[in-house]
């Protein structure tokens, strides 16, 4: 009587698992094919439905989150940010990429989404460049036996550089003050 409400017959759970198709209870997020990471966006004063529509239409490697602490980026409307500029910083408790839109329209939100995705891609390229620099510096320290200072980097990148040095059994330390804090590779070998 109501074809739109009729349920399609589904294969038993065992067949869905065997064929690799997701069941109705397992949501599927689009996995980016070109190596882009999934970006978690927190809407602050933005229409969530419009942001979700922009993500869907652009097939962007992103999703909307309700938790500001897990967000990689914040999309905020200008009037909200101007009225309460400190509140957004206090909520995050850490520096978060914030993109401000003038109005709550779909075109403004879609453009801001492009900016967030571009910045996320540039960030991963910068992280990879910092890790490549650390790899080259590790080889140099092992060959010369002298300490080497890397270029300043944010804390998450320095942490990855520390792990890389540790994997090569090399001592390292963070030196300097933010935002010029950097990793120093020491010629001291770590025990296994």
C-alpha positions as CSV (number, residue, x, y, z in Angstrom):
1,X,0.0,0.0,0.0
2,X,2.9,2.4,0.8
3,X,5.8,1.4,-1.4
4,X,8.1,4.0,0.0
5,X,7.7,2.4,3.5
6,X,8.2,-1.1,2.3
7,X,11.4,-2.7,3.5
8,X,13.7,-4.4,1.1
9,X,14.5,-8.0,1.9
10,X,18.0,-8.3,3.3
11,X,20.4,-11.1,3.3
12,X,21.1,-12.8,6.6
13,X,23.9,-11.4,8.7
14,X,26.3,-14.2,7.8
15,X,26.0,-13.5,4.1
16,X,26.5,-9.7,4.5
17,X,29.6,-10.3,6.5
18,X,31.0,-12.8,4.0
19,X,30.3,-10.6,1.1
20,X,31.8,-7.6,2.8
21,X,28.7,-5.4,2.5
22,X,27.8,-3.4,5.6
23,X,24.7,-4.2,7.5
24,X,22.1,-1.7,8.4
25,X,23.6,-1.1,11.8
26,X,27.1,-0.4,10.6
27,X,27.5,3.2,9.3
28,X,29.9,3.7,6.4
29,X,32.0,6.8,6.2
30,X,33.5,7.6,2.8
31,X,37.1,6.7,2.9
32,X,39.2,9.2,0.9
33,X,40.8,7.5,-2.1
34,X,43.6,10.1,-2.6
35,X,45.2,9.8,0.9
36,X,43.4,12.7,2.5
37,X,42.6,12.3,6.2
38,X,39.1,12.4,7.6
39,X,38.6,15.9,9.0
40,X,36.3,16.3,12.0
41,X,34.5,19.7,11.9
42,X,32.7,21.3,14.8
43,X,29.9,23.8,13.7
44,X,29.8,26.8,16.0
45,X,26.7,28.8,15.2
46,X,26.4,27.2,11.7
47,X,23.5,25.2,10.4
48,X,24.6,21.6,10.9
49,X,22.3,20.4,8.1
50,X,23.8,22.7,5.6
51,X,27.3,21.7,6.6
52,X,26.4,18.0,6.3
53,X,24.8,18.7,2.9
54,X,28.0,20.4,1.7
55,X,30.1,17.5,2.8
56,X,27.8,15.1,1.1
57,X,27.6,17.0,-2.2
58,X,31.4,17.5,-2.4
59,X,32.0,13.9,-1.2
60,X,34.6,15.5,1.2
61,X,36.7,13.4,3.5
62,X,35.0,15.0,6.5
63,X,32.3,14.6,9.1
64,X,30.5,16.8,11.6
65,X,31.3,16.2,15.3
66,X,29.5,17.3,18.4
67,X,32.6,17.3,20.6
68,X,34.9,20.3,20.3
69,X,37.7,18.4,21.9
70,X,37.9,15.9,19.1
71,X,37.5,18.4,16.3
72,X,40.2,19.1,13.8
73,X,38.6,22.3,12.7
74,X,35.8,24.7,13.8
75,X,33.5,26.4,11.3
76,X,31.9,29.5,13.0
77,X,29.7,32.3,11.9
78,X,31.2,35.8,12.1
79,X,28.5,37.3,14.4
80,X,29.0,34.6,17.0
81,X,32.8,34.8,17.0
82,X,32.6,38.7,17.2
83,X,30.2,38.5,20.1
84,X,32.1,35.8,22.1
85,X,35.6,35.6,20.8
86,X,37.2,34.2,24.0
87,X,34.5,31.6,24.5
88,X,35.6,29.6,21.4
89,X,39.2,29.6,22.5
90,X,38.2,28.6,26.1
91,X,36.0,25.8,24.8
92,X,38.7,24.3,22.8
93,X,41.5,24.6,25.3
94,X,44.0,24.1,22.5
95,X,44.6,25.8,19.2
96,X,42.1,24.6,16.6
97,X,41.9,25.6,13.0
98,X,38.9,28.0,12.8
99,X,37.3,29.2,9.6
100,X,34.8,32.0,9.9
101,X,31.9,32.5,7.5
102,X,30.0,35.8,7.0
103,X,26.6,34.3,6.7
104,X,24.9,31.0,7.3
105,X,24.2,30.2,3.6
106,X,25.0,27.0,1.8
107,X,27.5,28.7,-0.6
108,X,29.5,30.3,2.3
109,X,29.6,27.0,4.1
110,X,30.7,25.1,1.0
111,X,33.5,27.6,0.4
112,X,34.6,27.4,4.0
113,X,34.6,23.6,3.8
114,X,37.0,23.9,0.8
115,X,39.3,26.1,2.9
116,X,39.2,23.5,5.8
117,X,40.0,20.6,3.5
118,X,42.8,22.6,1.7
119,X,44.4,23.5,5.1
120,X,44.1,19.9,6.3
121,X,45.9,18.7,3.1
122,X,48.6,21.3,3.5
123,X,49.0,20.3,7.2
124,X,49.6,16.6,6.3
125,X,52.1,17.6,3.6
126,X,54.0,19.8,6.2
127,X,54.0,16.9,8.7
128,X,55.4,14.6,6.0
129,X,58.1,17.1,5.1
130,X,59.1,17.4,8.9
131,X,59.3,13.6,9.1
132,X,61.5,13.4,6.0
133,X,63.7,16.1,7.5
134,X,64.0,14.0,10.7
135,X,64.9,10.9,8.7
136,X,67.7,12.7,6.9
137,X,68.9,14.3,10.1
138,X,69.0,10.9,11.9
139,X,71.2,9.5,9.1
140,X,73.5,12.6,9.5
141,X,73.7,12.2,13.3
142,X,74.5,8.5,13.0
143,X,77.2,9.3,10.4
144,X,78.8,12.3,12.0
145,X,78.2,11.7,15.7
146,X,77.2,15.3,16.3
147,X,73.9,16.7,17.6
148,X,71.5,18.2,15.0
149,X,68.6,20.7,15.5
150,X,65.5,20.3,13.3
151,X,63.3,23.1,12.2
152,X,60.6,24.3,14.6
153,X,57.5,22.2,14.6
154,X,54.2,22.0,16.4
155,X,53.9,19.5,19.3
156,X,52.2,16.6,17.4
157,X,54.8,16.7,14.7
158,X,57.6,16.8,17.3
159,X,56.1,13.8,19.0
160,X,56.2,11.9,15.7
161,X,59.8,13.0,15.2
162,X,60.6,11.7,18.7
163,X,59.1,8.3,17.9
164,X,61.1,8.2,14.7
165,X,64.3,8.9,16.5
166,X,63.4,6.3,19.2
167,X,62.8,3.7,16.4
168,X,66.3,4.4,15.2
169,X,67.6,4.0,18.8
170,X,68.7,7.7,18.9
171,X,68.2,10.0,21.9
172,X,66.3,13.3,21.3
173,X,65.0,16.3,23.2
174,X,62.7,19.2,22.6
175,X,64.4,22.6,23.0
176,X,63.3,26.2,22.8
177,X,60.0,28.0,23.5
178,X,56.8,27.9,21.6
179,X,56.3,28.6,18.7
180,X,60.0,28.0,17.9
181,X,60.2,24.8,19.9
182,X,62.2,22.2,17.9
183,X,63.7,18.7,18.2
184,X,67.4,18.2,18.9
185,X,68.8,14.8,17.8
186,X,71.6,13.7,20.1
187,X,74.4,11.3,19.1
188,X,73.6,9.1,22.1
189,X,72.4,5.6,21.2
190,X,69.5,4.1,23.2
191,X,69.6,0.6,24.6
192,X,67.4,-2.0,23.0
